[in-house]
Amino acid sequence: MPESPRPFDPETYVAATAPLLGLALDATWIASVTANLRVLAAAAALVQDFPLPDEVDAASRFEA
């Protein structure tokens, strides 16, 4: 049985990714950044957890 993913930890994510992206975050902003990541993770969970039947087709792609 595959392991379930660990819960999202925005503090660890920011600490790991900011240096990789070359971002020097001021310590006073880290709380705001992690709070926004929590909101985004909650919104992503709503989309990810939305049940879709197997019969649903992908949306058509339209180009102008």
Contact map, one row per residue, 1 for C-alpha under 8 A:
1110000000000000000000000000000000000000000000000000000000000000
1111000000000000000000000000000000000000000000000000000000000000
1111100000000000000000000000000000000000000000000000000000000000
0111110000000000000000000000000000000000000000000000000000000000
0011111000000000000000000000000000000000000000000000000000000000
0001111100000000000000000000000000000000000000000000000000000000
0000111110000000000000000000000000000000000000000000000000000000
0000011111000000000000000000000000000000100000000000000000000000
0000001111111000000000000000000000000000000000000000000000000000
0000000111111100000000000000000001101100000000000000000000000000
0000000011111110000000000000010001000000000000000000000000000000
0000000011111111000000000000000000000000000000000000000000000000
0000000011111111100000000000000000000000000000000000000000000000
0000000001111111110000000000010011000000000000000000000000000000
0000000000111111111000000000000000000000000000000000000000000000
0000000000011111111100000000000000000000000000000000000000000000
0000000000001111111110000000000000000000000000000000000000000000
0000000000000111111111111000000000000000000000000000000000000000
0000000000000011111111110000000000000000000000000000000000000000
0000000000000001111111100000000000000000000000000000000000000000
0000000000000000111111100000000000000000000000000000000000000000
0000000000000000011111110000000000000000000000000000000000000000
0000000000000000011111111000000000000000000000000000000000000000
0000000000000000011001111100000000000000000000000000000000000000
0000000000000000010000111110110000000000000000000000000000000000
0000000000000000000000011111110000000000000000000000000000000000
0000000000000000000000001111111000000000000000000000000000000000
0000000000000000000000000111111000000000000000000000000000000000
0000000000000000000000001111111110000000000000000000000000000000
0000000000100100000000001111111111000000000000000000000000000000
0000000000000000000000000011111111100000000000000000000000000000
0000000000000000000000000000111111110000000000000000000000000000
0000000000000100000000000000111111111000000000000000000000000000
0000000001100100000000000000011111111100000000000000000000000000
0000000001000000000000000000001111111110000000000000000000000000
0000000000000000000000000000000111111111000000000000000000000000
0000000001000000000000000000000011111111100000000000000000000000
0000000001000000000000000000000001111111110000000000000000000000
0000000000000000000000000000000000111111111000000000000000000000
0000000000000000000000000000000000011111111100000000000000000000
0000000100000000000000000000000000001111111110000000000000000000
0000000000000000000000000000000000000111111111000000000000000000
0000000000000000000000000000000000000011111111100000000000000000
0000000000000000000000000000000000000001111111110000000000000000
0000000000000000000000000000000000000000111111111000000000000000
0000000000000000000000000000000000000000011111111100000000000000
0000000000000000000000000000000000000000001111111100000000000000
0000000000000000000000000000000000000000000111111100000000000000
0000000000000000000000000000000000000000000011111110000000000000
0000000000000000000000000000000000000000000001111111000000000000
0000000000000000000000000000000000000000000000001111100000000000
0000000000000000000000000000000000000000000000000111110100000000
0000000000000000000000000000000000000000000000000011111100000000
0000000000000000000000000000000000000000000000000001111100000000
0000000000000000000000000000000000000000000000000000111110000000
0000000000000000000000000000000000000000000000000001111111000000
0000000000000000000000000000000000000000000000000000001111100000
0000000000000000000000000000000000000000000000000000000111110000
0000000000000000000000000000000000000000000000000000000011111000
0000000000000000000000000000000000000000000000000000000001111100
0000000000000000000000000000000000000000000000000000000000111110
0000000000000000000000000000000000000000000000000000000000011111
0000000000000000000000000000000000000000000000000000000000001111
0000000000000000000000000000000000000000000000000000000000000111
